[in-house]
Amino acid sequence: MACLPSTVNMEFIVDLFMRKSKLEKLWEGNKPLPNLKRMHLSCSVNLKELPDLSTATNLQKLDLGECSSLVKLPSSIGNAKTLFLAGCSSLVELPSFIGNAINLEELYLYNCSSLVKLPSSIGNATNLEKLYLNGCSSLVKLPSSIGNASSLKKLCLAGYSSLVKFPFIENASKLKYLDLSNVSNLLEVPSSIGNATNLKVLNLRNCSNLVELPLFIGNLQKLQVLILNGCSKLKVLPTKHQLGISR
């Protein structure tokens, strides 16, 4: 089927599993979705659009992974706590409403190869904890507002080849994992990473234009893993004393 029949009653549906479906759209018009918690539509390669999901006020997870024909999203997706869009290769942009998504905790956008920009309001998603942008090869820059995402714990930018300068992170006290591997044009590690006092993993693998590490890395007292292999232009490492290493 290219579309679900209009007679389908969604009012009491809690979980909708239609992975690898042939759907081009889910249904026509609006439907009451008060009990819907999870929608799994991954690998539905013909899916081009989503209906209005504004009535799905209890939505926890929306999985659209590998929906390669999906071009745009309704603003109502902001109700979800987990939004999985990995491999949506035709998706060019996210709705600006995403910045008002107070429920959003996890946003997976890796391998969205046509994604050109993120909405400038994304930093307003105050409960966002995980953001994956690895493999977004068309993404030109990160909005400065991302520095306001004070709940961010995990940020993955691996393979973001066009990134030259990292935006200033004003409040990174909850950040624990930062992956900048294969960001080949990155020239410097941002000084604001010094604010990430709870950072445990910093991955800089194959940052081939990175020349030096700043001394503020020594402020990262909880840092457990620092990955630098493939940093071919890196000439000097901070001393043990500067890194706060006693032995």
N, C-alpha and C positions, 0 to 999 in steps of 0.2 A: 504493500500500500504506500502511496505517496503522502497520504494524510489520514489520520484516525477519523473514523466516522463521527458525525456530529452527535450521534446518539450516545456516545461513550460518556458515562457519568464519572467525573473526577472528584466529586465532593468528598468521598471517604477514602480516596487513595492516599496511602502513606509513602509507599515506595513504588517508583516507576522504573522498571528495568527494560530498556529496549536497545541494548548494545548491538551494534552491527545491523541496525534496521535499514530499510530502504526509504524511510520517510524523507520528504522534502520539507514538510512543515508538520507540526504536531496536530494542530486543529485550527479551525476557523473561529474568530471572535474570542471573547473572554469566557473563562469558566471559573467557578468558585473552587479554590484549592486550599481550604483552611487547614487540612490535615497533612498536606504533602511535606515530607521531610527530605527525601532523597530522589534525585533524578539521574539516572545513568543512561546516557545516550552516546557514549563513546563509540568511535569508529563508524558512526552513521554518516558515511561519506557524501550522501546526497542532501543532507540537511542544510538548508540555506537560511532559514530564519527561525526564530523562537517566538511564541506568542507572548502576550502580556502576562507576566507572572506576579503582578502586584498583589494578587489575592493569596499568594503562597507565603504568608507571613511567618510560617514556621519552618521555612526551607533551611536545611542545614548543609546539604552538599548538592552541587550541580556539576556533573561530570560530562564535559563536551570534548574530551580528549580525542584528537585525530579526526574531528569533524571538519574535513579539509575544504568543504564548500561553503562553510559558514562565513558570511561577509560582515554582518553587523549584529549587535546584541541590543536587546531592549534595556532601558534604564532599570527596569524592575529586577534585573539579576542581582542587584545590590542587596536583596534580602538574604542571600545565601551566606553562610559562615565560611564554607570552602568552595572556591570556584576554580575548577580544573579545566583549563583551556589549552593545555599542551598540545602542540602539533596542529593547531588550527591555522593552517598555512595561508589561508585567504583573508584572515582577519587583519584589517588595516589599523583600526583604532578601537579603543574602549569608550563606552559612553561616559560623558563627563560626570554623570551621577555617581560614578564609582567612589568619588571623594566623599560623598555623603553616606556611604555604606557603613553605618556604625556597627553592623553585625559581622562584617567581613574580617576573618582572621587569617585565612590562607588563600593566596592567589598564585596559581601556577600558570605561567605563560611561556615556558621554555619551548623552543623550536617553533615559535610563531614568527616565521621568517618574513612575513609581509608587514608585521607590526611596525609602524613608522614612529608613533609617539604614544606616550602615556598622558592621560589627562592631567593638567596642572594641579587639579584638586586632590590628587591621590594622597598627598600628605595629610589630608583631613580624615583619612580612614584611621581613626584613632585606635582601633583594636587590631589592626593588621600586624600579625606576628611573623608570617613567612611570605617572602616574595621571591619567586623564581623567574629570572629573565634570561637564563642561559640559552644561547643559540638564537637570540633575537637579532639576527645579522643586519636588519634594516633599521633598527632603532638608532636614531641619530644622537639623542642625548636624553639624560634623565631630568625630569623637572626638579627645580630647586626645592619644591615643597616636600620632596621625599625626605628631606632632612628633618621634617616635623613629625615623621612617623615614629613617635616615641615608644611604641610598643613593639617595634620590630626586633625580632630575635634572630632571624635567619634571612640573609640576603645573598642570593646567588646571581652573579653576573658573568659567569664563565662563558667565554667565546663571544663576548660583546665587543667585537673587533673595532667598532668605530669610537669607543669610549677613550677619550684622551685625558679628561679631567673628571675626577669624581666630585659630586656635589657635596657641599658642606653639610655635615650631619650635626645639627645643634644638640640633639639629645639622643645619644646612642648608648645610654647606660644599660639597656636590656639586650643589646646586640651580643650574641654569643658565637655566631658563625658568619664569616664573610668570605665568599668565594669570588676571586677576581682572576682565576686561572684563564690562560689563553686570551687575555685582554692585551693583545699585542701592541697596541698604540699607547698604552698607559705609561705616562712619563714619570709620575710621582704618586706616592701613597698620600692620600689626603691627611692633613694635620688633624682634622676632626676625628680621625680614628682614635686619637689619643683620649677622646671622651668615652670610648667604648671600654669602660673599666671591667666589664664582665666578659670581654671577648675571649673565647677559648681556642678557636680555630681561625687562622688567617691563611688562605690559600692564594699564593701569587705565582703558581706554576706557569712557566712559559710566558711570563710578562717580559718579552724580549727587549723592550726599550727602557725598562726600569734600570736606572743608573745607581741609585743609592736608597737606603732605608733611612727614614728620619729617626732622630734620637727619641722622639716621644713614644716609640714602640716600647721603650723601657718602662713606661707607665702602665703597661698592660700586664699587671701582676698575675692575672688568671690565665694568661695565654699558655696553652699546652702544646699546640701544634702550629708550626710556622713552616710553610712549604715554599721553597724557593728554587727548586730544580727547573732548569730551562731559562733562568734569568741570565742570559748570556752577556749582558752589558753591566751587570752588577759587579762593582769593583771592590767595595768596602762594606764590611758588616760592622754594626755597632759592637763595642767590646762587651765582655761579660758584665763589667761594672755598669755600663750604660743600659744594658738589658736587665739589670737587677738580678743577675745570676750569681749566687754566692759560691758555687763550685762547678 
